[in-house]
Amino acid sequence: MAQPSVMQEPGYLLKRAQSKLRARMDDALRPIGLTTSQYAVLAILEEDVALSNAELARRSFITPQTMNKILETLESRGLVGRRPHASHGRILETRLTSIGASIVRRCHKAVHAIEDQMLSRLEVAERERFADYLARCIDGLDRPDAER
């Protein structure tokens, strides 16, 4: 039996989908003046009010050094504010400003339109199963080898 082409392997297909999604999001966010990484930070802060640079970096899949540059840019534009944590003075908490909240809502519309296009060939039930399958794949990779 012939092995399937690497271009049909799930990991390759996921990477292709992620790459296309990222490129489309970058194109849609450019007129708003944001990158996909900046949008991710604002969206995360919309859900969790105040987070440290390290936590934002983990949730955004980037290095703390890159996150610091992103936050400096967002802060200079008035989209986020940073202040010392109440009990850990060396940790800066980042919060979304009202301007940042307004911008992220505009971004959501653009990003959701792209996601809708990406999923347009799937029925509602298939979309739900697809999201479930992806979540289970992530869970499988998060587990130590002994738990699989």
VOTITI-315806 format. One record per residue: x, y, z of N, C-alpha, C in turn; residue in three letters. Coordinates in steps of 0.1 Angstrom, whole numbers, padded with zeros to 4 digits, always signed. Atoms other than C-alpha are relative to their C-alpha. Example, Ala and Ser with C-alpha at 12.3 -4.5 7.8 and 13.67 -1.06 7.14 Angstrom:
+0009-0012+0000+0123-0045+0078+0009+0012+0000Ala
-0009-0011+0000+0137-0011+0071-0008+0011+0008Ser
This chain:
+0008-0012+0000+0000+0000+0000+0009+0012+0000Met
-0008-0012+0001+0014+0034-0010-0003+0009+0012Ala
+0001-0010-0011+0021+0060+0017-0007+0012-0006Gln
+0006-0012+0005+0000+0091+0014+0010+0011-0002Pro
-0009-0011+0002+0016+0122+0001+0001+0008+0013Ser
-0002-0008-0012+0031+0144+0028-0010+0012-0001Val
+0010-0012+0001+0008+0172+0014-0014-0004+0004Met
+0014+0005-0004-0022+0151+0025+0001-0004+0015Gln
-0001+0003-0015-0009+0145+0061-0006+0011+0008Glu
+0007-0010-0008-0029+0163+0088+0009+0011+0005Pro
-0009-0011-0004+0001+0183+0101+0003+0009-0011Gly
-0003-0009+0011+0009+0196+0067-0012+0008-0004Tyr
+0012-0007+0003-0027+0205+0060-0003+0011+0010Leu
+0002-0011-0011-0030+0223+0094+0009+0012-0002Leu
-0009-0011+0002+0001+0243+0086-0004+0008-0012Lys
+0004-0007+0011-0012+0252+0052-0012+0009+0003Arg
+0012-0008-0004-0046+0263+0066+0004+0012+0009Ala
-0004-0011-0009-0029+0283+0094+0008+0011-0008Gln
-0007-0010+0008-0006+0300+0069-0009+0008-0009Ser
+0010-0008+0008-0035+0310+0046-0008+0008+0009Lys
+0008-0008-0009-0056+0321+0075+0008+0012+0005Leu
-0009-0011-0005-0027+0342+0089+0002+0011-0011Arg
-0002-0009+0011-0021+0358+0055-0013+0009-0002Ala
+0013-0007+0002-0058+0367+0051-0003+0009+0011Arg
+0002-0009-0011-0060+0381+0086+0009+0012-0001Met
-0009-0011+0001-0029+0402+0081-0005+0010-0011Asp
+0006-0009+0010-0045+0416+0049-0012+0008+0005Asp
+0012-0006-0005-0078+0423+0066+0003+0010+0011Ala
-0003-0008-0011-0062+0439+0097+0009+0012-0004Leu
-0009-0011+0004-0037+0461+0078-0007+0013-0001Arg
+0006-0013+0000-0062+0488+0070-0005+0006+0013Pro
+0004-0005-0014-0072+0490+0107+0013+0004+0007Ile
-0013-0004-0006-0035+0494+0115+0006-0009+0010Gly
-0005+0010-0009-0028+0462+0133+0005-0012-0007Leu
-0005+0013+0004-0009+0430+0128-0009-0011+0006Thr
+0007+0011-0007-0024+0396+0136+0004-0002+0014Thr
-0005+0002-0013-0002+0393+0166-0006+0011+0010Ser
+0006-0011-0008-0014+0428+0179-0015-0003+0003Gln
+0014+0003-0002-0050+0418+0173-0002-0011+0010Tyr
+0001+0011-0010-0044+0385+0193+0001+0006+0014Ala
-0002-0006-0013-0031+0405+0222-0013+0008+0005Val
+0012-0008-0004-0061+0429+0222-0012-0009+0003Leu
+0011+0009-0002-0086+0400+0219+0002-0008+0013Ala
-0002+0007-0013-0070+0381+0248-0003+0010+0012Ile
+0002-0010-0010-0071+0413+0269-0015+0003+0001Leu
+0015-0002+0000-0108+0417+0260-0006-0011+0009Glu
+0006+0011-0007-0115+0383+0276+0006+0000+0015Glu
-0006+0001-0014-0090+0385+0306+0006+0014+0002Asp
-0002-0015-0002-0089+0421+0319+0015+0004+0002Val
-0014-0004-0003-0053+0423+0332+0009-0012+0000Ala
-0009+0012+0001-0024+0400+0323+0014+0006-0001Leu
-0014-0004+0001+0014+0401+0326+0005-0002-0014Ser
-0007+0002+0013+0037+0403+0296+0002-0015-0002Asn
-0003+0015+0002+0047+0366+0302-0012-0008-0003Ala
+0013+0007+0003+0011+0354+0303-0005+0003-0014Glu
+0005-0004+0013+0002+0374+0272+0009-0007-0011Leu
-0009+0007+0009+0033+0359+0254-0004-0014-0002Ala
+0004+0014+0000+0023+0324+0263-0013-0002-0008Arg
+0013+0002+0007-0013+0328+0251+0001+0005-0015Arg
-0002-0004+0014-0001+0345+0219+0009-0008-0008Ser
-0010+0009+0007+0025+0319+0210+0012+0008-0005Phe
-0011-0008+0004+0053+0345+0209+0010+0001+0012Ile
-0009-0002-0011+0084+0352+0230-0003+0012+0008Thr
+0002-0012-0008+0083+0376+0259+0007+0012-0006Pro
-0007-0011+0006+0108+0398+0241-0009+0006-0012Gln
+0009-0005+0011+0085+0401+0210-0013+0006+0006Thr
+0012-0005-0006+0055+0406+0233+0003+0014+0006Met
-0003-0014-0005+0073+0436+0250+0000+0010-0011Asn
+0000-0009+0012+0078+0452+0215-0014+0003-0004Lys
+0014-0002+0003+0041+0446+0207-0007+0009+0009Ile
+0006-0008-0011+0030+0461+0240+0004+0014-0001Leu
-0005-0013+0002+0052+0491+0235-0007+0008-0011Glu
+0007-0006+0012+0036+0498+0201-0015+0002+0004Thr
+0014-0002-0003+0001+0492+0214-0003+0011+0011Leu
+0001-0010-0010+0007+0514+0244+0002+0014-0006Glu
-0002-0013+0006+0021+0542+0223-0012+0005-0008Ser
+0012-0003+0008-0011+0541+0202-0012+0002+0009Arg
+0012-0002-0010-0033+0543+0234-0009-0012+0000Gly
+0009+0012+0001-0048+0508+0228+0001-0008+0013Leu
-0002+0007-0013-0034+0493+0261+0007+0009+0010Val
-0007-0007-0011-0022+0506+0294+0007-0010+0009Gly
-0007+0009-0009+0003+0490+0317+0003+0007+0014Arg
-0003-0005-0014+0007+0494+0355+0005-0011+0008Arg
-0006+0011-0009+0025+0475+0383-0012-0008+0006Pro
+0010+0009-0007+0006+0445+0397-0001+0004+0014His
+0003-0004-0014-0010+0452+0431+0009-0007+0010Ala
-0008+0006-0010+0010+0426+0450+0014-0004-0005Ser
-0013+0003+0006+0040+0420+0426+0005+0012-0008His
-0003-0013+0006+0054+0454+0419+0009-0001-0012Gly
-0009+0001+0012+0080+0441+0393-0008-0005-0012Arg
+0008+0005+0011+0052+0426+0372-0009+0011-0005Ile
+0009-0010+0006+0034+0450+0348-0012-0008-0005Leu
+0013+0005+0005-0003+0442+0342-0004+0009-0012Glu
+0005-0008+0012-0016+0452+0307-0015-0001+0000Thr
+0015-0001+0001-0052+0463+0303-0003+0007-0013Arg
+0005-0006+0012-0072+0472+0272-0006+0014+0004Leu
+0006-0013-0002-0081+0509+0270-0014+0000-0008Thr
+0012-0001+0007-0115+0521+0257+0002+0001-0015Ser
-0003-0001+0015-0099+0529+0223+0004-0014-0005Ile
-0004+0014+0004-0083+0494+0222-0013-0009-0001Gly
+0013+0008+0000-0118+0479+0230-0007+0003-0013Ala
+0007-0004+0012-0133+0498+0201+0007-0006-0012Ser
-0008+0005+0011-0105+0488+0177-0002-0015-0001Ile
+0001+0015+0000-0107+0451+0187-0013-0005-0005Val
+0013+0004+0005-0144+0450+0180-0001+0002-0015Arg
-0001-0001+0015-0137+0463+0144+0007-0012-0005Arg
-0008+0011+0004-0111+0436+0141-0007-0013+0000Cys
+0008+0012-0001-0134+0409+0152-0009-0002-0012His
+0009+0001+0012-0158+0417+0123+0008-0005-0012Lys
-0008+0004+0011-0130+0414+0098+0005-0015+0001Ala
-0006+0013-0002-0115+0382+0113-0012-0010-0001Val
+0011+0010+0001-0149+0365+0117-0005-0002-0015His
+0004+0001+0014-0157+0372+0080+0010-0010-0007Ala
-0009+0009+0006-0125+0354+0071-0002-0015+0005Ile
+0003+0013-0005-0132+0325+0094-0013-0006-0006Glu
+0012+0005+0007-0167+0322+0079+0003-0005-0014Asp
-0004+0005+0013-0152+0320+0045+0008-0013+0000Gln
-0008+0012-0001-0127+0294+0056-0009-0012+0002Met
+0008+0011-0004-0155+0273+0070-0013-0002-0009Leu
+0012-0001+0008-0180+0280+0042-0005-0013-0006Ser
+0003+0013+0007-0179+0245+0027-0004-0010+0011Arg
+0004+0010-0011-0188+0229+0061-0014+0004+0005Leu
+0014-0002-0006-0224+0225+0074+0003+0004+0015Glu
-0001-0004-0014-0231+0238+0110+0005-0011+0008Val
-0004+0011-0008-0227+0204+0125+0014-0004-0003Ala
-0013+0003+0004-0195+0198+0106+0010+0010+0006Glu
-0008-0010-0006-0181+0231+0119+0002-0003+0015Arg
-0001+0004-0014-0189+0220+0155+0009-0012+0002Glu
-0009+0012-0002-0172+0186+0150+0014+0004-0003Arg
-0014-0005+0004-0142+0203+0133+0007+0007+0012Phe
-0006-0007-0012-0137+0226+0163+0003-0010+0011Ala
-0002+0010-0010-0141+0196+0186+0012-0009-0003Asp
-0011+0008+0004-0116+0175+0166+0013+0008+0003Tyr
-0012-0008-0002-0091+0204+0167+0004+0000+0015Leu
-0002-0001-0015-0095+0208+0205+0005-0014+0005Ala
-0005+0013-0005-0090+0170+0210+0014-0002-0005Arg
-0014+0001+0005-0059+0171+0188+0010+0008+0009Cys
-0008-0008-0009-0045+0199+0210+0002-0007+0013Ile
+0000+0007-0013-0054+0180+0241+0010-0012-0001Asp
-0009+0011+0002-0036+0149+0227+0015+0004+0000Gly
-0014-0005+0001-0004+0169+0221+0004+0006+0014Leu
-0004-0006-0013-0006+0185+0256+0002-0011+0010Asp
-0002+0011-0010-0006+0151+0274+0014-0006-0002Arg
-0013+0007+0001+0026+0135+0283-0002-0014-0007Pro
+0000+0012+0007+0035+0104+0263-0007-0012+0008Asp
+0005+0011-0008+0025+0080+0292-0015+0001+0001Ala
+0015-0002-0001-0011+0094+0292-0007-0003-0013Glu
+0007+0001+0013-0018+0088+0255-0005-0014-0002Arg
